[in-house]
Amino acid sequence: MIGEGQIGGRQLLLILFIMRATIGIAFLPIVTVAGPMEDAWLAGFGAAIGSALIALVVGSLSSKFPTQTVVEFAQELLGTVFGKIVSLIFLWVFLFVAAVDVRMYGEVLVTAFLPETPLFFVIAVMVVVSSYAAYQGIEVMGRTADFIFPVFVLMILTTTVAAVPSINWGRLQPIAAKGIRPILRASITPTFIALQVMTLPVLLPRVSKPEKATAYAVWAVVLASFLLIPTSIVTIGVLGADLASRSVFPFFNLARAVRISEFLERLEALVVFPWGLGLFVAVSIYLYCGAKSLAQVLNIKDYRPLIPPMAVVWVAMSIQVSADMFELGRFFLPEVLGPFALTLIAVPHGLLWLAYGVRKLKKKGN
Amino acid sequence: MRWLRNIRARFQRLQDKTSAEERNHSNILKQSMTISERTQATNALHLSSDLSVNLTNIKEIVGGDFDIGFREFLLSRNRIQAAIVYLDSLVDGIAVDRILENLTADTFTVEREGGEIEPLDTAIQSILVPEKELSRVESFQDFWEGVSIGKTGLLVDGIQGAWVMDTMGWHFRSIEESSSEPVIRGPRDGFIENMIVNVSLVRRRIRSPHLRATSFTIGALTQTNVVVMYIQGLAKDELIQEVENRLRRIDIDGVLGTGYLEEYIEDTILTLFPLVINTQRPDRVASDLLEGRIAIFAENSPEVLIVPATLNAMLQAPDDYYERAAFGSFIRFIRSAAYIASIILPGTYIAIVNFHIELLPTALLLRISSSRQDLPFPVVFEILVMEFLFEILREAGVRLPRAIGSAVSIVGALILGDAAVNAGLVSPAVVIIVALTAISSFSAPAYSAAIAARLLRFIFAILGAIFGLFGIQFGVLLVLTHLAGSRSFGEPFLSPWAPLVVDELKDSAVRVPWWAMILRPGGRERKRQNIKQRTGPQSDEN
């Protein structure tokens, strides 16, 4: 059948873009997490810079080992045992972030569209479909990302543009009245949901030009951050800062509120559909990366047999990850997510960079 | 113990009988041989130099007496025994007569002026020069390969082997427009059952000497000629190799259509989508050859296979290139939309009516829900039943003789559509949806691609009924992943969409004017033509 194959740089960019934009737009953390702010969209710039830094830290280390995944080069740098322990942190990130993503999607679907369907069911179907893609290999995922990207962006932009006439521009003022601190605080969460970038060290050996992968990853997160700016502007402009910050899924609520004409209303399908598409890409990539790195930790050659059992764990995890939507929402508060994500990024990468630096120095000493 | 002896005696008699039968025949074939043993035996047979042995062997193998012709005669002047063998049903009688005339005429002799004696085979060879095809064969297999397509075999006493001359004179349908792929503007010729004519139709379009046609014989019994055609230097070598390898692998009794080959050479069976294009249009084949693809012809089949296939290629019709570019682009957009609609429309309708009625605008919602009042069946049932009825109608329309075909459409349209609505059995909206789906599925130029849509729409209807729009979305994702993972002879099936090849979008999403198609979509060499060919009056710059 299909070999593992490779993805092009553009496909990597699209994958990371879709992964970040999906979660970024799903609950629009810029608007919701930091309380009512009329100028919250400014945080998009902060998020762009912050996430670009994360992508740089993660990507530049990984591109020093263009043929190895993080599991392999961690063992090379830190020794087998510590290397494997550090790889487990990555595995945990994949599992956790994917679980949160799927859970949020499931919650929306169940609350908004399928009130009588059990949450478990929605999540399970999503994970099963994604695991089919993960099973088919990275090449296929790259191609689906190629296909999904235009649909995704087009639908998001359609909703955004459709909402423009309803904007009450007064709601967007004042700008930066309370100084820069609240804006910085608002940009913490959208920055740190760039945890997705941690898939890069697993994907990188499969990119056709690994040396350019970091650049593509930086572009992906920056572009995705910029996509958050117009969406948050219209959301605040239409719903008002207060309402927007209190709703769980502001962009979704925006789509519900928009009404272009008598026969064109209720655009929420335009939000939920691309969200589903994007989530599909994200979850399949997480599953692929999870299975791939677990296979390497356990020294198994083929990652594919690991996908079905992992999918089961994924489903269970996303049910268990929080009791309800509000608990999940609290998790995204800057004070919670910030340190959490920082630890998950800084600890393994700090160790790896340190080991790399030590090794470099030793080589020089010789 | 008497009965045992009886049985033994009877068995003995039976054995004697079979061996007696075998003795009656010569040693090549035995009555008891199965077909594969026979084939093996005849394949191993070589023509001997003794005419009578050859004739006995051939008569024994071929048997029967209806259309096989043996004519024994003496070569003129030299009084050498000779015979011709042909199949009455396949040869042109006049051509056979001419051969006989030449061989028995007074001009045929081995003695040349000046008392030279020519070897017999050279003499025969020179007297047969006017024949358009003359070949020397050594084995019975080659001999019969010629005779079985209407050639005439010449056996001469004392000469090892035989000559085979082209005297074909069988009948075939004349070249007509393909009924399954009609066009408004463009050539009207379509392939027929005669492969030589089919190949000629393509040859006439591409006169380059680099157009190659290599032949294979496939089918142990039918011995069907299969021709692989490509442009050397444009089609990728690995692709040619792969196609030829896959064809060589085929071991089958008979090939009665290219569909048989298709199932042997496609990449996987686990798909509803055709991974090989088939067409009846020579212009389609020519245009694909010019893009570096490979065409596979088979004798007796008016369909020609083209590989590698992409979904994009299946949604293109020859008209797109003959009509104006802007219209070509527009019609392609319509066609793609219709193709998608033919898959998901019924399912989406069910999902919306069942689960997401609030997504409809109020006026439409009122209209639909008022039409759905007092209906006896749930919407899924209505849609599925109507779709099945439509499939039955369509099948009946294909199978029925032309004369009653119109009756079926009247029954279908009036009774099933109008009457069912009037009787309050189905809602008018459902009839509209079913009709729309049906019309959409007709708009796909490749019939085999439309088949996939016809099957998938049932699956989507069920998905929509159970899971709502959510189910439709997952169906779409599954199909998308499946298609993205499919390959046809190494070419990604969704190319150029996924993987995205930006410069190929010019001939997929839109159809740009011909002067703008600077690059070929595939093949070994990308550059197709000069860049500076924009239309318009000559500009001063040049």
Contacts between the chains, C-beta under 8 A, distances in Angstrom:
chain1	res1	chain2	res2	distance
A	1	B	268	7.9
A	2	B	485	5.8
A	2	B	487	7.2
A	8	B	499	6.9
A	10	B	500	7.1
A	11	B	499	6.9
A	109	B	470	5.9
A	113	B	355	6.9
A	113	B	356	6.3
A	113	B	468	6.6
A	113	B	469	6.9
A	113	B	470	6.6
A	114	B	355	6.7
A	114	B	467	7.8
A	114	B	468	6.0
A	114	B	470	6.2
A	117	B	467	7.7
A	117	B	470	7.9
A	122	B	470	6.8
A	125	B	467	7.3
A	125	B	470	7.6
A	125	B	474	5.7
A	126	B	474	7.4
A	129	B	474	5.0
A	129	B	477	5.2
A	129	B	478	5.8
A	129	B	481	7.6
A	132	B	478	6.4
A	132	B	481	5.7
A	133	B	477	7.8
A	133	B	481	4.5
A	136	B	481	6.2
A	136	B	484	7.6
A	136	B	485	4.2
A	137	B	485	7.6
A	140	B	481	6.3
A	140	B	484	4.8
A	140	B	485	4.2
A	142	B	499	6.7
A	143	B	484	3.9
A	143	B	485	7.9
A	143	B	492	6.4
A	143	B	494	6.3
A	143	B	498	3.6
A	143	B	499	5.2
A	144	B	477	7.9
A	144	B	480	5.7
A	144	B	481	5.7
A	144	B	484	4.8
A	144	B	498	6.4
A	146	B	497	6.8
A	146	B	498	4.1
A	146	B	499	5.6
A	146	B	500	4.3
A	147	B	480	6.2
A	147	B	484	6.7
A	147	B	494	6.6
A	147	B	497	5.6
A	147	B	498	4.1
A	147	B	500	8.0
A	148	B	480	7.6
A	262	B	361	6.8
A	262	B	363	7.5
A	263	B	361	4.4
A	263	B	363	7.0
A	263	B	364	7.2
A	264	B	361	7.4
A	265	B	361	6.3
A	266	B	358	6.9
A	266	B	359	5.4
A	266	B	361	7.9
A	268	B	359	7.8
A	269	B	356	7.8
A	269	B	359	6.1
A	269	B	469	6.8
A	273	B	469	7.9
A	273	B	473	6.2
A	276	B	470	7.7
A	276	B	473	4.9
A	276	B	474	7.9
A	276	B	477	7.6
A	277	B	473	7.6
A	277	B	477	7.1
A	280	B	477	5.1
